Amino acid sequence: MEPHPDTSLPGPAGRRGDRLARRRGACALAAAAALALGAGCTRAARARFEGTRPASLLVEVLPRSTEVLLDDRPLGRGARTVPVDRDDAGGHVLRFRAPGYVEEVREVPGGLAGVRVGAALRPEGWPYGPLDLDEPRGLTAAAEVLLDGGEAADAADYAARAAALDPSLPEAHRALGSARAALGDRRGAAAAWGEYLRLRPDAPDAAEVAERLDALDGGDGAPGGN
């Protein structure tokens, strides 16, 4: 085995060592510059995001009759976009109230700009846990409870959102059909029930739902029920 060349000595081996050292130094400088550039780009991108973040609060809520309050200041009823101060330091409370429903409270620890707050109120007497505005099965169950309580309009809104969130959920379409039928929306009821039967042709109540569809087609009114 040849001895390792002493790059501190003059001659070809030393010159190769000098070139290697200079190359390594140049690479290190380039890497440092790239890191600095990347950090600068990240800061610039964050600054652009902060500058374009909407100066508004998006509120989404069911039912549509819900009264919305921000820090006990009424904002109106139902879903809405609320202009806010982009430099707001945060620390706010949103309240959602509607007759026949359990009040909901949402705390917003940070600023309101670009924030979305959603709430699905629980009907009074609701036997389960909290509802999530983006959870279709819970919304479907709430729609069925509302139907039983005679609140067809609210039931239709809950079921419609559930069906939009998860179009493959048969029960959402069944509840939507029943709510629309109770509201006299024959075409909407037929479309929703038809989708339910398409998704669950072997459902235990498939024959019953099919009879309701036949009644709609035959002009015998718009039967309700779950």
Secondary structure, DSSP 4 states (H G I P E B T S, - for coil): -PPPP-TTSSSHHHHHHHHHHHHHHHHHHHHHHHHHHHHHHHHHHHHHHHHHS-SEEEEEEESTT-EEEETTEEEEESSEEEE--TT----EEEEEE-TTB--EEEEE-S--TTEEEEEEPPBTT--SS---TT-HHHHHHHHHHHHHTT-HHHHHHHHHHHHHH-TT-HHHHHHHHHHHHHTT-HHHHHHHHHHHHHH-TT-TTHHHHHHHHHHHHTTS------
